[in-house]
Amino acid sequence: AFYSPRSGIHFPTRYLDAVHTAHGPRAHVVLTFTMDHEIGHHVQFLLHPRIDVPVNELEAQADCYAGVWARQEADTGRLVTGEFRSAAAAELGRLSSYPNEVATHGNPDQRLASLDKGLHSGEPAACDVGQLTWR
C-alpha cells in the first residue's frame, strides 16, 4: 500500500491478496493498521506539505499516528488495542522479509515502538518528527 498526495491511498490487488493469504481471518485488522499508517502520511501532508526529513522519520511518524488513531478508537470501544497491535506485529513481521521495506520503514521492533508511542499517548504531539528516529 502507498500514499500519494495527488491521488490518495492505494491498495494494489497483489498487496491485498498477500495480506489475505498471510493473515486469513485477521486480514481486516491488518488492513486497518495499513490504512491507518497511510492516513498518517496524509496527516503529514496536511500539517507539513513541504517537510524535509529522512524517510525513516516520516515512516516512524506515520506508524505513530496509526497508534494515536487506534488509541482513540479503543477509548470509544470500537477497537481492541491488543488485537490491533497483534495484527500490526504480524504484518510487520511479514514485511520484514522485504529489504527495501526495512530500509525505509524500519524493522518490526522499530515500527512497533513508534506505533506504541502513539497507542500509549493517544496524542498527535507524541509523534513529532525527531522524537521517533530509530537510527
N, C-alpha and C positions, 0 to 999 in steps of 0.2 A: 504494500500500500504506500501511497505517497501523496503529498500535498503540493499544490501549485497555487500561488496567489491569483493567477489569472483564471484557472479552471476548476479550482476546488480540490476535494479529496477524491482519490481514485483507488479502487479496489480491483486490480486486474483479476480476471477469471482464474488464472493459474494460481494466484495467491489464495483466493477463496477456496479453491479445490484442495490446495495443500493444507490449509487450516482445517478444513472439514476432515480430510484423511487423517491428519495427525491427532486431532482432538475429538473427533466424533461428536458425542452429545454435548461436550463443553465448548464446541466451536463458537457458539453465540456469545459466550462470556469472553473468549479470546478476542473475538471481533470487537467487543465493547472496548477492551483495552486498546486495541489497534486504532479504533475510531477516536478514542479519547486522545491518544498520542498525536494523531494527525490534526485533530481540532486544536491541540496545544500549539501546533505550528501556525494555525490560523490566528490564534490569540496573539502569538508573537508578531505576526504580520500587522495585525490591527494596532498593537501597542507600540511597536518599533519597526516601521516599514523599511527602514534603512540600517538596521543593526548590522554591525560588522564585528563578529566574534567567531572564534573557531567553531567548526561544525559540531564538534563533540559537545560544546557548551549549549548549542541550540537544541541538540537531541536530548541532553540531560534535562533541559528546561521543559521540553515537550513531555517527557516522562513525568516530571514533577507536576505539571499542570494536569496530566491524566490522574495523578493521585489526588490532587485537590478536588477535581470533579467527583471522583469516586467517594471521597470522604463526605462531600455534600450530599450525594445520593444516599450514602449509608445513613447519614444523620436523619434523613426523611423516611428511612425504612425501605427504600426502593432498590437497595443493593446490599449484598452481603460482602463485606470487605475481605474476609478470608477466602471466599470463593473467587472474587475478582483477582486478588493477589496471587492465588494459586494458579489461576488460568494464565495470568501475565507471566509468571515464572516459567510455566510450561512452554509458552510460546517463545519466550526469550531464550530458553534452552534450545529449542528447535532452531531458532535463528542464529544461534552461536556457531552453527556449522558453516555459515557463510562468512568468510574472512572480511569481505568488504563491509558487511553489516556491523561486525565487531569493530572494525577500524573507525567507522564513522559514528556509530551509536554507542559503543562500549560493550563490555562483556555483560553477561546476565547479572552478576553481583553489582556492578556499577549502575546498571539500569534500574535494578530493584532498589538500590539506595536512593536514587532520585525519585522513583515512584513513592517510596516510603516517606520521603521528606514531605511530599505533598499530601500523602494519605494521612500522616500523623498530624500535620499542622492544619490542613484544611484551608490554608490561606495562600493566595497567589503570591504574596510578598515573599514567602519562603522559597519561591522559585526564581528569585533574581539571578540573572546570569552572573557568574563569578563565584557564587556560593556553591555551585554544583559541580565544578570541574572535577574530572577524575584522572587528570594527567599523572 
